[in-house]
Amino acid sequence: APLAVNIHVGRQADVEKARQLALATAAEVVDKSAVLGCLLSKIDGSGALLELRVRIGKISERDALHSKLVSALARRFSAEGLDAPGAEGTSFA
């Protein structure tokens, strides 16, 4: 089964920019061919939920890969201003 990372962005965030950034970041962390996609799975009053999916090589690497992806996503989103101070927070799970 693929590894899924949920990304919640606030209402004011550019959802398409967040989706593209998630895909680019994942392609840097894992081989580009292992990136299966990033889909918008929910929009509500607090923001939007994206689901980034990547193929994992070995099940034993699942937790380490999840941690690596979440860390890389947090750094990139912050660097790109998608997690700006005072804005509705971006979260990763």
Disulfide bonds with the S-S distance in Angstrom:
none
